[in-house]
Every structure is written in C-alpha cells, then in structure tokens.
C-alpha cells in the first residue's frame, strides 16, 4: 500500500503546506490588524474551498463510474494529462511566487477588510480553492492508477496532517523551515511523478481508442519481471512505470522529464534571493489596522443571522450541485421498453431505442422456453442474449446500442426461429456484436482436434505398456522417467477429458474423498503409481496398478472414436485447462511425491496451444486483436516454465523462489484473463 501512498503523500504534504501557509498569512494579517472578529469569515472561505474540492472529487469518481469501460479509459486519461499540466504549473508558480506571496495576500486582506465580510470570504476561498482543486484532481488520477488500493487516500491524509502540523509550528514560530529548499526538492520529485502520471494517462487514452499504438510495445518485461514483487510494485506505485509500456508512453515520459526538469533546474539556478523580493512583505502600502477603524460597519437592526448559516451553506451548495451533476450525467434507466416474445411472435413492443447502454425487459408470453437474441438481421451477429427464458417470466437484457440495424430473434424449444421486424438506429458510434457460431462452424476444428487426441492416445498406449514392463522388471529408476513421459502425454489432451467418461478417473484420478486415501484399493492410475514410485514401494506392489493403467489406456483408445465429443467443449476448454493448472498444478495440490507439477503444467500449456491452433480460424474473424495478445501470453508462460527445469529434472513447485512463483502465477493469471472471452465468442447459439 505504501508504494501507492508516496505520490499522494507528497502531493498532500506540498499542497497542504501551500494552503496552510496561505491560511496562516491570512490569519496573521487579521490578528495584527486587530480584526480577530473577522477570523470566522476566513475559515468560512477555507471551508467552502474544501467543500468544493471534495465535491469536485465526487463528481469525477461517480461520473467516471457510470461510463462504459472504453469511455472511462478516455475520461481518466484526459484528466491525467490535465492533472500533469496543473502540477507542472503549480511547481513553477510556487518557485516563482513564493517570495512575494505573503505581501500580495496581505494587500488583498487589507482591501477585503474595508469591503465587507463577503469579500473576505471570497478572498480566502480563492486563495485556498486552487490548491484544493489541484489536490483533488491529482489524487483522483493517482487513486485510479492504484485500483482498489487504499494507499493514495492514506498517503494524502498523512501528508495533509503533517502539513497542518508544520503550518501550526511556523505560525507559532516554534519551527523554522527553509521553504525555498523545501519547495525546490519536492518540486523536482513531483516532476518525476508527473512524468509517470502522463505515461499512465496516455496509456488510458490508447486503451480508450483515442490514441493509436495500443499494441506497439517499446518495453515488454512481463516475462522476466514479476509484476507482483515488492520492487516492481514500488516502481509502479511511485513512478507509474510498468513492465510493459508502449512507444508513446516511453517517448512522452522521457520528453516530459527532459524538458520540464531542465527548465526547472535552470530556473532554480537563476533564482537568487535579493532584498527586492522581500519588499512586498515588509512594506505594505497601508497599515491594515487603520481601515476598519475609519470605516466601521453600521450595526444591523432586528434578528441576527445564526452564525452557522453561512458555513452550512458553503458546504451544502457544492454538495448539492455535485449531486445534481452526477445524477444528470448518469445514463437514464433504459428499461422503458418491455418486449414480448413467444413461439409465434418475437419482439412485440420493440421500437428503435436511443443509442447507449440499454436495458430491455424481455417477457415470455408463450408456452415454451425460448432463447432470445438481439441481432443484426443482415449478418446474424448477436448484440445480447438471454438463455432459457421460461414461459410467464421476465428478465432484463442489457446491450449497447449504436448506429445500425436491430431485430429480435426467438428460438423456442422444439420450434422454429422467429425474427422480428428490423429497426434502424442512427448515431452513437458503432457497437461490436458477436458473430454467432454454429455446430457446423466447429465441425472442422473438432475433427482436427480429435485427430490430435487419437494420435496422443496412440502414444499413450505404447508409453503405459513400457511403464508397466519397467515395473514388472523392477527397473524402477527407468519407470520414474517413463512415468513422467506418459503422464505428460495424457496431460496434453485436456480438452477431451469431458469426453473420456469414466476412463479419466481410472487413468488420472486423485485420492481425495477415498476412505483410505493413497492406500485405498480404488486409487488407481498415474497418481497411484507416482505415490508408489516416489515413496519406496516395491515393484511387486506396483505391478498390478501399472498393468491396469496400460489396460485402461488401451480401452480409452478403443472407445474414443465412438465417444460423444460435444463441439461446445472446445471453446470452454480453451480457458478451463489452464484454470485447472493454476488451481491444482501451480499449487502442488496434485503432487504425490515426484515434484513434477510444473512438467504437467507445461503439458497443459502445450494442449492449450494445440486447441487454440484449431480454433484460430474462428477467432481471427471475431476477435483479431485477441490472438496476438494470447500468443504473447503463452510465450511468456512457456519461457517461465522452461526456466524451471534442467533437462528431465523439474523444480518442484514448493522449491521455486518466491519471486519466480509469483511471476509464474501472474503470467498464468494474465493468460487466463485474456482467454476468458473465448467461450463467449465461440458459444454455439441456436438459430432454428
């Protein structure tokens, strides 16, 4: 958390000290002018500035939360760039104006004393408000970069508390701080932090589609740098430098740092303290204490206004305005259309919707359960769907509507598809529907993958027979080597496990749930042999299980061509194989003594790669940007697995260095995240 906290701590400390110095000068001027009764007006202005800053932060947060993901990226990126501009201007302004700030504020307060309470409130509000808005904007960008971490708010809170303590000490003259050196040092650090925020903001603009070059990486260290390690987290949190950065990020970061830091350092060297810089503070044009005495305010007759009214108003007004902005910026509920579907009529009540995120209340008025799709009638591409809408029930379907043609397609159980009349929508950009996949579309990939499995089963039969012969001849060292070869072959066939029926439990079943665990008579297959081979069991005890494994492998090879292989399993397994790898192999949960979980993970990755190869023609037309990303992820995981073994010797999961384990888990998790859309993209949808 503290790596995320440091940038916000620094901005809270610096901005808090700036605002605190301003308030100290205002208070000191009033006290010296004998106008202590007017201090409440200064604090009212300060309270108003704080309320506006908090309301501004709330507007940014809740407005962004109501946007679509790409719009959030663009919005956040734009505000990050604006925040960098504000911070840069603040750093140079403070360096230039710090010496004359006290004199200028004293002059403003002196003038405000003669013009009434409203002007004094406005003076303190404007003096502090700018610092508050800058702080809110920069904290919002750093908090957004940190995700769910509480670090930015914690750091900012600590910085503000320390700043308040420093200002109190300076006001009471119990502390002496060289403010010139303080603002120079913190300014240089903030420039470095702002460079990282600029790079982060530009990346958001690329993710949001505003700027090009999203996939043009100048730096890609994800395969060699653990994003979850302490040092990586520290660099990312403080400097916003990530293991993968695009060319635009790198060039912008380097250019900003080179130009702005050079100008800042030159300005520091050129600034020399001189007597002229102190004159405004030492020689006010007119004694502040004289004006109120010459122009006293007449007392008002009648009831006095309660003292709490103005402070309450300056807090309530920004809060109410912020609430109104958030309320009106959120998309209106789009459940204003109730659409009826049945086996004879589809889309009754459907009218052309407005562009944007829309919710349709779908009610089944027929007698049969239906699949309901919002489609492009010209291509059949699907914008949204509800599976299994039962008779008499109502469910919401949420879809993004943009310019194009839309219709409803209803497929009742056992009936023919019914399509509504199309409607046209103009404006709103372009939505991205999913081109539907049929069983026929998956027939080619299924045939190719079944051929791959049959070839693997041929190898498995020979390998398990060799393993059984090794054990029968008491060649247990050779048996351990041949066991790993055979087990890796079976582990590479993961997409077909659901087709293998009972054979999977016989060949690769676990001891979990068995009454006697590893010693249970029903514990068979590879893991039973692994336990025996690596726990010193004699060959005589393992001969029976080894022969049974060879028999089961041969039985599976014979049964497989006639087994029912659901084509819908292919896209599902593209994600599930490695999901099981992360859950069981990378935790060592299935290790029975050999320490070869990473070898099994390597075989799982090989099987996933083969599955993606047969699915590539379908994915290329539906998500062309997905495949290069997944290929890069696979290569990253493969590189990490390759580093975990030397020839036939694999490092046990439990002996991996903590950093290597985190890196492997992170890379596998990222691959799973990028594979997650595959089942939805290639889901078989009913069309008739």
For each residue, the residues with C-beta under 8 A, 3 or more apart:
1: 4 5 149 150 151 154
2: 5 6 151 155 237
3: 6 151 233 234 235 236 237 238
4: 1 7 8 142 146 149 151 152 155 237
5: 1 2 8 9 151 152 154 155 158 237
6: 2 3 9 10 155 237 238
7: 4 10 11 142 152 155 193 197 237 238
8: 4 5 11 12 138 139 142 143 151 152 153 154 155 156 159
9: 5 6 12 13 155 156 158 159
10: 6 7 13 14 155 159 186 189 190 193
11: 7 8 14 15 87 135 138 139 142 156 159 190
12: 8 9 15 16 135 139 155 156 157 158 159 160 163
13: 9 10 16 17 159 160 162 163 186
14: 10 11 17 18 159 163 183 186 190
15: 11 12 18 19 90 131 134 135 138 163
16: 12 13 19 20 135 159 160 162 163 164 167
17: 13 14 20 21 163 166 167 182
18: 14 15 21 22 94 131
19: 15 16 22 23 128 131 132 163
20: 16 17 23 24 163 164 166 167
21: 17 18 24 25 101 167 170 179
22: 18 19 25 26 101 105 127 128 131
23: 19 20 26 27 42 46 124 127 128 167
24: 20 21 27 28 167 170 171
25: 21 22 28 29 101 102 105 106
26: 22 23 29 30 42 105 109 123 124 127
27: 23 24 30 31 39 42 171
28: 24 25 31 32 171
29: 25 26 32 33 105 106 109 110 288
30: 26 27 33 35 36 38 39 42 109 113
31: 27 28 34 35 36 39
32: 28 29 288 289
33: 29 30 109 110 113 287 288 289 291 292
34: 31 289 292
35: 30 31 38 39 113 288 289 292
36: 30 31 39
37: 40
38: 30 35 41 42 113 117 120
39: 27 30 31 35 36 42 43
40: 37 43 44 307
41: 38 44 45 117 120 121 124
42: 23 26 27 30 38 39 45 46 120 121 124
43: 39 40 46 47 124 311
44: 40 41 47 48 121 124 310 311 314
45: 41 42 48 49 120 121 122 123 124 125 126 127 128 314
46: 23 42 43 49 50 124 125 128
47: 43 44 50 51 311 314 315
48: 44 45 51 52 121 125 129 314 315 318
49: 45 46 52 53 124 125 128 129 131 132
50: 46 47 53 54 128 132
51: 47 48 54 55 314 315 317 318 319
52: 48 49 55 56 129 132 133 318
53: 49 50 56 57 129 132 133 135 136
54: 50 51 57 58 136 318 319
55: 51 52 58 59 318 319 321 322
56: 52 53 59 60 132 133 136 137 322
57: 53 54 60 61 136 139 140
58: 54 55 61 62 322 326
59: 55 56 62 63 322 325 326 329
60: 56 57 63 64 79 136 137 140
61: 57 58 64 65 140
62: 58 59 65 66 326 329 330
63: 59 60 66 67 75 325 326 329 330
64: 60 61 67 72 75 76 144
65: 61 62 72
66: 62 63 326 329 330 331
67: 63 64 71 72 75
68: 71 72 357 400
69: 72 73
70: 73 74 207 208 209
71: 67 68 74 75 208
72: 64 65 67 68 69 75 76 208
73: 69 70 76 77 204 205 207 208
74: 70 71 77 78 204 205 208 209 210
75: 63 64 67 71 72 78 79 208
76: 64 72 73 79 80 141 144 201 204
77: 73 74 80 81 201 202 203 204 205 206 207 208 210
78: 74 75 81 82 201 205 210
79: 60 75 76 82 83 137 140 141 201
80: 76 77 83 84 141 144 145 197 198 200 201 204
81: 77 78 84 85 198 201 202 205
82: 78 79 85 86 137
83: 79 80 86 87 137 138 140 141 194 197 201
84: 80 81 87 88 194 197 198 201 256
85: 81 82 88 89
86: 82 83 89 90 134 137 138
87: 11 83 84 90 91 134 138 190 194 197
88: 84 85 91 92 191 194 260
89: 85 86 92 93
90: 15 86 87 93 94 134
91: 87 88 94 95 187 190 191 264
92: 88 89 95 96 263 264 267
93: 89 90 96 97
94: 18 90 91 97 98 183 187
95: 91 92 98 183 184 187 264 267 268 271
96: 92 93 267 271
97: 93 94 100 101 104
98: 94 95 101 179 180 183
99: 273 277 278
100: 97 103 104 277 280 281
101: 21 22 25 97 98 104 105
102: 25 105 106 280 281
103: 100 106 107 279 280 281 282 283 284
104: 97 100 101 107 108 280
105: 22 25 26 29 101 102 108 109 127
106: 25 29 102 103 109 110 281 284 288
107: 103 104 110 111 280 284 285
108: 104 105 111 112 123 127
109: 26 29 30 33 105 106 112 113 120 123 288
110: 29 33 106 107 113 114 284 285 286 288 291
111: 107 108 114 115 119
112: 108 109 115 116 119 120 122 123
113: 30 33 35 38 109 110 120 288 291 292
114: 110 111 291 292 295
115: 111 112 118 119 120
116: 112 119 120 297
117: 38 41 120 121
118: 115 121 122
119: 111 112 115 116 122 123
120: 38 41 42 45 109 112 113 115 116 117 123 124
121: 41 42 44 45 48 117 118 124 125 310 314
122: 45 112 118 119 125 126
123: 26 45 108 109 112 119 120 126 127
124: 23 26 41 42 43 44 45 46 49 120 121 127 128
125: 45 46 48 49 121 122 128 129 314
126: 45 122 123 129 130
127: 22 23 26 45 105 108 123 124 130
128: 19 22 23 45 46 49 50 124 125 131 132
129: 48 49 52 53 125 126 132 133
130: 126 127 133 134
131: 15 18 19 22 49 128 134 135
132: 19 49 50 52 53 56 128 129 135 136
133: 52 53 56 129 130 136 137
134: 15 86 87 90 130 131 137 138
135: 11 12 15 16 53 131 132 138 139 156
136: 53 54 56 57 60 132 133 139 140
137: 56 60 79 82 83 86 133 134 140 141
138: 8 11 15 83 86 87 134 135 141 142 197
139: 8 11 12 57 135 136 142 143 152 153 156
140: 57 60 61 79 83 136 137 143 144
141: 76 79 80 83 137 138 144 145 197 200 201
142: 4 7 8 11 138 139 145 146 152 197
143: 8 139 140 146 152 153
144: 64 76 80 140 141 147
145: 80 141 142 197 200 240
146: 4 142 143 149 151 152 237
147: 144
148:
149: 1 4 146 152 237
150: 1 153 154
151: 1 2 3 4 5 8 146 154 155 237
152: 4 5 7 8 139 142 143 146 149 155 156
153: 8 139 143 150 156 157
154: 1 5 8 150 151 157 158
155: 2 4 5 6 7 8 9 10 12 151 152 158 159
156: 8 9 11 12 135 139 152 153 159 160
157: 12 153 154 160 161
158: 5 9 12 154 155 161 162
159: 8 9 10 11 12 13 14 16 155 156 162 163
160: 12 13 16 156 157 163 164
161: 157 158 164 165
162: 13 16 158 159 165 166
163: 12 13 14 15 16 17 19 20 159 160 166 167
164: 16 20 160 161 167 168
165: 161 162 168 169
166: 17 20 162 163 169 170 175 177
167: 16 17 20 21 23 24 163 164 170 171
168: 164 165 171 172
169: 165 166 172 174 175
170: 21 24 166 167 173 175 176 177
171: 24 27 28 167 168
172: 168 169 175
173: 170
174: 169
175: 166 169 170 172
176: 170
177: 166 170 182
178: 181 182
179: 21 98 182 183
180: 98 183 184 273
181: 178 184 185
182: 17 177 178 179 185 186
183: 14 94 95 98 179 180 186 187
184: 95 180 181 187 188 268
185: 181 182 188 189
186: 10 13 14 182 183 189 190
187: 91 94 95 183 184 190 191 264
188: 184 185 191 192 261 264 265
189: 10 185 186 192 193
190: 10 11 14 87 91 186 187 193 194
191: 88 91 187 188 194 195 257 260 261 264
192: 188 189 195 196 239 257 261
193: 7 10 189 190 196 197 238 239 240
194: 83 84 87 88 190 191 197 198 256 260
195: 191 192 198 199 239 253 256 257 260
196: 192 193 199 200 238 239 240 241 253
197: 7 80 83 84 87 138 141 142 145 193 194 200 201 240
198: 80 81 84 194 195 201 202 252 253 256
199: 195 196 202 203 240 241 245 249 250 252 253
200: 80 141 145 196 197 203 204 240 249
201: 76 77 78 79 80 81 83 84 141 197 198 204 205
202: 77 81 198 199 205 206 211 246 248 249 252
203: 77 199 200 206 207 245 246 248 249
204: 73 74 76 77 80 200 201 207 208
205: 73 74 77 78 81 201 202 208 210 211
206: 77 202 203 209 210 211 212 213 214 246 248
207: 70 73 77 203 204 214
208: 70 71 72 73 74 75 77 204 205
209: 70 74 206
210: 74 77 78 205 206
211: 202 205 206 248
212: 206 216
213: 206 216 246 247 248
214: 206 207 246
215: 246 625 628 629
216: 212 213 246 247 248
217: 220 244 245 246 247
218: 245 246 247 249 250 251
219: 243 244 245 250
220: 217 223 243 244 632
221: 224 225 243 244
222: 225 227 243 244 636 667 670
223: 220 635 636 639 640 667
224: 221 639
225: 221 222 229 232 243 663
226: 229 232 659 660 662 663 666
227: 222 232 233 236 242 243 663 666
228: 232 233 662 663 665 666
229: 225 226 232 233 659 662 663
230: 233 234
231: 234 235
232: 225 226 227 228 229 235 236 243
233: 3 227 228 229 230 236 237
234: 3 230 231 237 238
235: 3 231 232 238 239 241
236: 3 227 232 233 239 240 241 242
237: 2 3 4 5 6 7 146 149 151 233 234 240
238: 3 6 7 193 196 234 235
239: 192 193 195 196 235 236
240: 145 193 196 197 199 200 236 237
241: 196 199 235 236 245 253
242: 227 236 245
243: 219 220 221 222 225 227 232
244: 217 219 220 221 222
245: 199 203 217 218 219 241 242 249 250 253
246: 202 203 206 213 214 215 216 217 218 249 250
247: 213 216 217 218 250 251
248: 202 203 206 211 213 216 251 252
249: 199 200 202 203 218 245 246 252 253
250: 199 218 219 245 246 247 253 254
251: 218 247 248 254 255
252: 198 199 202 248 249 255 256
253: 195 196 198 199 241 245 249 250 256 257
254: 250 251 257 258
255: 251 252 258 259
256: 84 194 195 198 252 253 259 260
257: 191 192 195 253 254 260 261
258: 254 255 261 262
259: 255 256 262 263
260: 88 191 194 195 256 257 263 264
261: 188 191 192 257 258 264 265
262: 258 259 265 266
263: 92 259 260 266 267
264: 91 92 95 187 188 191 260 261 267 268
265: 188 261 262 268 269
266: 262 263 269 270
267: 92 95 96 263 264 270 271
268: 95 184 264 265 271
269: 265 266
270: 266 267
271: 95 96 267 268
272:
273: 99 180 277
274: 277
275: 278 279
276: 279
277: 99 100 273 274
278: 99 275 281 282
279: 103 275 276 282 283
280: 100 102 103 104 107 283 284
281: 100 102 103 106 278
282: 103 278 279
283: 103 279 280
284: 103 106 107 110 280 287 288
285: 107 110
286: 110 290 291
287: 33 284 290
288: 29 32 33 35 106 109 110 113 284 291
289: 32 33 34 35 292 293
290: 286 287 293 294
291: 33 110 113 114 286 288 294 295
292: 33 34 35 113 114 289 295 296
293: 289 290 296
294: 290 291
295: 114 291 292
296: 292 293
297: 116
298:
299:
300: 304
301:
302:
303:
304: 300
305: 309 310
306: 309
307: 40 310 311
308: 311 312
309: 305 306 312 313
310: 44 121 305 307 313 314
311: 43 44 47 307 308 314 315
312: 308 309 315 316
313: 309 310 316 317
314: 44 45 47 48 51 121 125 310 311 317 318
315: 47 48 51 311 312 318 319
316: 312 313 319 320
317: 51 313 314 320 321
318: 48 51 52 54 55 314 315 321 322
319: 51 54 55 315 316 322 323
320: 316 317 323 324
321: 55 317 318 324 325
322: 55 56 58 59 318 319 325 326
323: 319 320 326 327
324: 320 321 327 328
325: 59 63 321 322 328 329
326: 58 59 62 63 66 322 323 329 330
327: 323 324 330
328: 324 325
329: 59 62 63 66 325 326
330: 62 63 66 326 327
331: 66 334 356 357
332:
333: 336 359
334: 331 337 353 354 356 357 358 359 360
335: 359 360 361 396
336: 333
337: 334 349 350 351 353 358 360 361
338: 349 360 361 363 394
339: 347 348 349 350 360 361 362 363 408
340: 345 347 348 349 363 364 365
341: 345 346 347 348 362 363 364 365 366 370 372 389 408 410
342: 345 346 364 365 366 367 368 370 410 412
343: 366 367 368 370 410 412 415 418
344: 366 418
345: 340 341 342 348 365 418
346: 341 342 372 408 409 410 418 419 420
347: 339 340 341 350 407 408 410 419 420 421
348: 339 340 341 345 365 420
349: 337 338 339 340
350: 337 339 347 360 408 420 423
351: 337 423
352: 406 423 424 425
353: 334 337 358 360 401 406 425
354: 334 358 401 425 428
355: 401 402 403 425 427 428 429
356: 331 334 400 401 428
357: 68 331 334 398 399 400 401
358: 334 337 353 354 398 399 400 401
359: 333 334 335 396 397 398
360: 334 335 337 338 339 350 353 374 384 396 397 398 399
361: 335 337 338 339 394 395 396
362: 339 341 372 386 389 394 395 396 397
363: 338 339 340 341 393 394
364: 340 341 342 369 370 389 390 391 392 393 394
365: 340 341 342 345 348 391 392
366: 341 342 343 344 370 391 412
367: 342 343 391
368: 342 343 391 412 413 414 415
369: 364 388 389 390 391 412 413
370: 341 342 343 364 366 389 410 411 412 413
371: 385 386 387 388 389 410 411 685 686
372: 341 346 362 385 386 389 397 408 409 410 411
373: 382 384 385 408 409 410 411 436 685
374: 360 382 383 384 385 397 399 406 407 408
375: 380 381 382 383 406 407 408 409 419 433
376: 379 380 381 383 404 405 406 407 433
377: 380 405 406 407 409 419 422
378: 405
379: 376 433 435
380: 375 376 377 409 435 436 687
381: 375 376 433 434 435 436
382: 373 374 375 385 433 434 435 436 685
383: 374 375 376 399 400 401 406 431 433 434
384: 360 373 374 397 398 399
385: 371 372 373 374 382 397 685
386: 362 371 372 389 395 397
387: 371
388: 369 371
389: 341 362 364 369 370 371 372 386 393 395
390: 364 369 393
391: 364 365 366 367 368 369
392: 364 365
393: 363 364 389 390
394: 338 361 362 363 364
395: 361 362 386 389
396: 335 359 360 361 362
397: 359 360 362 372 374 384 385 386
398: 357 358 359 360 384
399: 357 358 360 374 383 384 431
400: 68 356 357 358 383 431
401: 353 354 355 356 357 358 383 406 425 428 431
402: 355 425 427 428 429 430 431
403: 355 425 426 427 428 429 430
404: 376 424 425 430 431
405: 376 377 378 422 423 424 425
406: 352 353 374 375 376 377 383 401 422 423 424 425
407: 347 374 375 376 377 419 420 421 422 423
408: 339 341 346 347 350 372 373 374 375 419 420
409: 346 372 373 375 377 380 417 418 419 420 687
410: 341 342 343 346 347 370 371 372 373 417 418 419
411: 370 371 372 373 415 417 418 686 687 688
412: 342 343 366 368 369 370 415 416 418
413: 368 369 370
414: 368
415: 343 368 411 412
416: 412 688
417: 409 410 411 686 687 688
418: 343 344 345 346 409 410 411 412
419: 346 347 375 377 407 408 409 410
420: 346 347 348 350 407 408 409
421: 347 407
422: 377 405 406 407
423: 350 351 352 405 406 407
424: 352 404 405 406
425: 352 353 354 355 401 402 403 404 405 406 428
426: 403
427: 355 402 403
428: 354 355 356 401 402 403 425 431
429: 355 402 403
430: 402 403 404
431: 383 399 400 401 402 404 428
432:
433: 375 376 379 381 382 383
434: 381 382 383 622 680 681
435: 379 380 381 382 621 622
436: 373 380 381 382 685 687
437: 441 442 571 618 681 682 683 684 685
438: 441 442 684 685 687
439: 442 443 567 684
440: 443
441: 437 438 444 618
442: 437 438 439 445 446 567 568 570 618 682 684
443: 439 440 446 447 567
444: 441 447 448 614 617
445: 442 448 449 567 570 614 615 617 618
446: 442 443 449 450 565 567 570 614
447: 443 444 450 451
448: 444 445 451 452 614
449: 445 446 452 453 495 496 570 610 611 614
450: 446 447 453 454 496 565
451: 447 448 454 455
452: 448 449 455 456 610 614
453: 449 450 456 457 493 495 496 560
454: 450 451 457 458 557 560 561
455: 451 452 458 459
456: 452 453 459 460 489 490 492 493
457: 453 454 460 461 493 553 556 557 560
458: 454 455 461 462 557
459: 455 456 462 463 489
460: 456 457 463 464 486 489 490 553 556 557
461: 457 458 464 465 550 553 554 557
462: 458 459 465 466
463: 459 460 466 467 482 485 486 489
464: 460 461 467 468 486 546 549 550 553 554
465: 461 462 468 469 550
466: 462 463 469 470 482 486
467: 463 464 470 471 479 482 483 486 529 546 549 550
468: 464 465 471 472 543 546 547 549 550
469: 465 466 472 473
470: 466 467 473 475 476 478 479 482
471: 467 468 474 475 476 479 529 539 542 543 546
472: 468 469 539 543 546 547
473: 469 470 539
474: 471 539
475: 470 471 478 479
476: 470 471 479 480 533 539
477: 480 481
478: 470 475 481 482
479: 467 470 471 475 476 482 483 533 546
480: 476 477 483 484 533 534 594
481: 477 478 484 485 648
482: 463 466 467 470 478 479 485 486
483: 467 479 480 486 487 526 529 530 533 594
484: 480 481 487 488 594 596 599 648
485: 463 481 482 488 489
486: 460 463 464 466 467 482 483 489 490 526
487: 483 484 490 491 508 526 530 596 599 600 603
488: 484 485 491 492 599 600 602 603
489: 456 459 460 463 485 486 492 493 603
490: 456 460 486 487 493 507 508 526
491: 487 488 494 508 600 603 604 607
492: 456 488 489 603 604 606 607 610
493: 453 456 457 489 490 496 497 607
494: 491 497 573 576 577 580 604 607 608
495: 449 453 569 570 573 574 577 607 611
496: 449 450 453 493 499 500 560 565 569
497: 493 494 500 504 573
498: 566 569 573
499: 496 560 563 564 565 566 569
500: 496 497 503 504 507 556 560 563
501: 504 559 563
502: 505 506
503: 500 506 507 552 555 556 559
504: 497 500 501 507 508 509
505: 502 508 509 525
506: 502 503 509 524 525 548 552
507: 490 500 503 504 524 525 526 549 552 553 556
508: 487 490 491 504 505 525 526 527
509: 504 505 506 523 524 525 527
510: 513 527 590
511: 514 517 518 520 523 527 528 531 592
512:
513: 510
514: 511 517 520 522 523
515: 520
516: 519 520 521 523
517: 511 514 520 523
518: 511 523 528 531 592
519: 516 523
520: 511 514 515 516 517 523
521: 516
522: 514
523: 509 511 514 516 517 518 519 520 527 528 531
524: 506 507 509 528 545 548 549 552
525: 505 506 507 508 509 528 529 545 549 552
526: 483 486 487 490 507 508 529 530 549
527: 508 509 510 511 523 530 531 590 592
528: 511 518 523 524 525 531 532 545
529: 467 471 483 525 526 532 533 542 545 546 549
530: 483 487 526 527 533 534 592 593 594
531: 511 518 523 527 528 534 535 537 592 593
532: 528 529 535 537 541 542 545
533: 476 479 480 483 529 530 537 542 593 594
534: 480 530 531 592 593 594
535: 531 532 593
536:
537: 531 532 533 541 542
538: 541 542
539: 471 472 473 474 476 542 543
540: 543
541: 532 537 538 544
542: 471 529 532 533 537 538 539 545 546
543: 468 471 472 539 540 546 547
544: 541 547 548
545: 524 525 528 529 532 542 548 549
546: 464 467 468 471 472 479 529 542 543 549 550
547: 468 472 543 544 550 551
548: 506 524 544 545 551 552
549: 464 467 468 507 524 525 526 529 545 546 552 553
550: 461 464 465 467 468 546 547 553 554
551: 547 548 554 555
552: 503 506 507 524 525 548 549 555 556
553: 457 460 461 464 507 549 550 556 557
554: 461 464 550 551 557 558
555: 503 551 552 558 559
556: 457 460 500 503 507 552 553 559 560
557: 454 457 458 460 461 553 554 560
558: 554 555
559: 501 503 555 556 562 563
560: 453 454 457 496 499 500 556 557 563
561: 454
562: 559
563: 499 500 501 559 560
564: 499
565: 446 450 496 499 569
566: 498 499 569
567: 439 442 443 445 446 570 684
568: 442 571 572 683 684
569: 495 496 498 499 565 566 572 573
570: 442 445 446 449 495 567 573 574 611 614 615 682
571: 437 568 574 575 615 678 679 681 682 683
572: 568 569 575 576 679
573: 494 495 497 498 569 570 576 577 611
574: 495 570 571 577 608 611 612 615 675 678 679
575: 571 572 578 579 672 675 676 678 679
576: 494 572 573 579 580
577: 494 495 573 574 580 581 604 607 608 611
578: 575 581 582 604 605 608 668 671 672 675
579: 575 576 582 583 672
580: 494 576 577 583 584 585 604
581: 577 578 584 585 586 600 601 604 605 668
582: 578 579 585 586 587 665 668 669 672
583: 579 580 586 587 589
584: 580 581 587 589 590 597
585: 580 581 582 588 589 590 597 598 600 601 604 653
586: 581 582 583 597 598 601 653 661 664 665 668
587: 582 583 584 653
588: 585 591 597 652 653 654
589: 583 584 585
590: 510 527 584 585 597 600
591: 588 594 595 596 597 652 653
592: 511 518 527 530 531 534
593: 530 531 533 534 535
594: 480 483 484 530 533 534 591
595: 591 650 651 652 653 654 655
596: 484 487 591 599 600 650 652
597: 584 585 586 588 590 591 600 601 652 653
598: 585 586 601 602 641 644 645 650 651 652 653
599: 484 487 488 596 602 603 645 650
600: 487 488 491 581 585 590 596 597 603 604
601: 581 585 586 597 598 604 605 641
602: 488 598 599 605 606 638 641 645
603: 487 488 489 491 492 599 600 606 607
604: 491 492 494 577 578 580 581 585 600 601 607 608
605: 578 581 601 602 608 609 634 637 638 641
606: 492 602 603 609 610
607: 491 492 493 494 495 577 603 604 610 611
608: 494 574 577 578 604 605 611 612 634 675
609: 605 606 612 613 634
610: 449 452 492 606 607 613 614
611: 449 495 570 573 574 577 607 608 614 615
612: 574 608 609 615 616 619 627 630 634
613: 609 610 616
614: 444 445 446 448 449 452 570 610 611
615: 445 570 571 574 611 612 618 619 678 682
616: 612 613 619 620 627
617: 444 445 620 621
618: 437 441 442 445 615 621 622 681 682
619: 612 615 616 622 623 626 627 678 681 682
620: 616 617 623 624 627
621: 435 617 618 624
622: 434 435 618 619 681 682
623: 619 620 626 627 677 681
624: 620 621 627
625: 215 628 629
626: 619 623 629 630 674 677 678 681
627: 612 616 619 620 623 624 630 631
628: 215 625 631 632
629: 215 625 626 632 633 674
630: 612 626 627 633 634 671 674 675
631: 627 628 634 635
632: 220 628 629 635 636
633: 629 630 636 637 667 670 671 674
634: 605 608 609 612 630 631 637 638 671
635: 223 631 632 638 639
636: 222 223 632 633 639 640 667 670 671
637: 605 633 634 640 641 664 667 668 671
638: 602 605 634 635 641 642
639: 223 224 635 636 642 643
640: 223 636 637 643 644 660 663 664 667
641: 598 601 602 605 637 638 644 645 664
642: 638 639 645
643: 639 640 660
644: 598 640 641 650 651 656 660 664
645: 598 599 602 641 642 648 649 650 651
646: 649
647:
648: 481 484 645
649: 645 646
650: 595 596 598 599 644 645
651: 595 598 644 645 655 656
652: 588 591 595 596 597 598 655 656
653: 585 586 587 588 591 595 597 598 656 661
654: 588 595
655: 595 651 652
656: 644 651 652 653 660 661 664
657: 660 661
658: 661 662
659: 226 229 662 663
660: 226 640 643 644 656 657 663 664
661: 586 653 656 657 658 664 665
662: 226 228 229 658 659 665 666
663: 225 226 227 228 229 640 659 660 666 667
664: 586 637 640 641 644 656 660 661 667 668
665: 228 582 586 661 662 668 669
666: 226 227 228 662 663 669 670
667: 222 223 633 636 637 640 663 664 670 671
668: 578 581 582 586 637 664 665 671 672
669: 582 665 666 672 673
670: 222 633 636 666 667 673 674
671: 578 630 633 634 636 637 667 668 674 675
672: 575 578 579 582 668 669 675 676
673: 669 670 676
674: 626 629 630 633 670 671 677
675: 574 575 578 608 630 671 672 678
676: 575 672 673 679
677: 623 626 674 680 681
678: 571 574 575 615 619 626 675 681 682
679: 571 572 574 575 676 682 683
680: 434 677 683
681: 434 437 571 618 619 622 623 626 677 678
682: 437 442 570 571 615 618 619 622 678 679
683: 437 568 571 679 680
684: 437 438 439 442 567 568
685: 371 373 382 385 436 437 438
686: 371 411 417
687: 380 409 411 417 436 438
688: 411 416 417
